[in-house]
Amino acid sequence: MLQIEDTIKTFLSTPENNSLSPHWGFRAFDQPLVGYADGDDPLFTAIKNDIGTFYQTPREAFRQAFPGTSPKHIGVIAWILPHTERTRRAHRSMTDMPSLNWSLARLFGENVNENLRRHVVTALTASGLRALAPTLAPEWTRAQSPRYGFASTWSERHTAFVCGLGTFGLSDGLITAKGKAIRVGSVIADCTVTPTPRPYTHHQEYCLRTHGVDCKACIKRCPAHAITPSGHDKEQCKTYIRGSTRPYVEEQQLGVPVNSCGLCQTGIPCEAGIPKLVQRRLKLSRNQTASCPQ
């Protein structure tokens, strides 16, 4: 099969494909992480059952894009695009509004991500496979989850979670080996992939609070007070972005409205990696499990 990881890295290594803006000579993202999952992994169905019936499994998304087809195998490819140290440093210094770098990465960086999705689909198609990026499909839409409020028919973060790339934090952001200051993308195709091992068993395993640490870093970083020890209030978060940061970006930064915030993704222990304490404890736990007598 096509060497998809090389395809992704080669695309991002080309400066014009990975630019923070058309006018700046800085890249949008550092080296990516890439993970894989079987499209019929039961965890996709468990996520659908948790979020709502509108949520699509990979096979459902594929059938919608290619009606009347039922391939034997569905492969899922997900990637993590880490923000650069330059962007993270600029954003770390902000308190209630996003940095210019972060807003640029939110606008032009997501354009990079969208182009990468299209590039991967094109490469897979050229190799004889049928492929799609669910978030770019015309059928993708927002919906209301009975349990979680506003949601959508496909989640890049949940897909990356299944693909072994990270677990969720208190703020609902995905904590990965490259941290939480990231963007995420994914593609599905009628192919067989070797699933990336998931080195976790809990959906918040990389969060310090799961390990008994009273970390309040993302709580303190949120200007909307939308993060509490109980979790993330998505409506409160959305209200702040739409009412404060979005108009700020339009009026003070880019001249166009952009849903930029992400302050809870920097200035925290999981900004650029899995917290060291979590790494140590997980390693200890796995070593203990491996040494238990049968």
Secondary structure, DSSP 8 states (H G I E B T S, - for coil): ---HHHHHHHHHHSGGGSBS-TT---BSB-S-EEEEEETT-HHHHHHHHHH-TTS--HHHHHHHHSTT---S--EEEEEEEEB-HHHHHHHHT-SSS--HHHHHIIIIIHHHHHHHHHHHHHHHHHTT--EE-GGGSTT--EEEETTTEEEES--HHHHHHHTTSEEE-TTS-EEETTBSSEEEEEEEESS---------SSTTTTSGGGGT----HHHHH-TT--EETTEE-HHHHHHHIIIIIHHHIIIIIISS------GGGSSSTTSSSS-HHHHHHHHHHHHHHHHS--
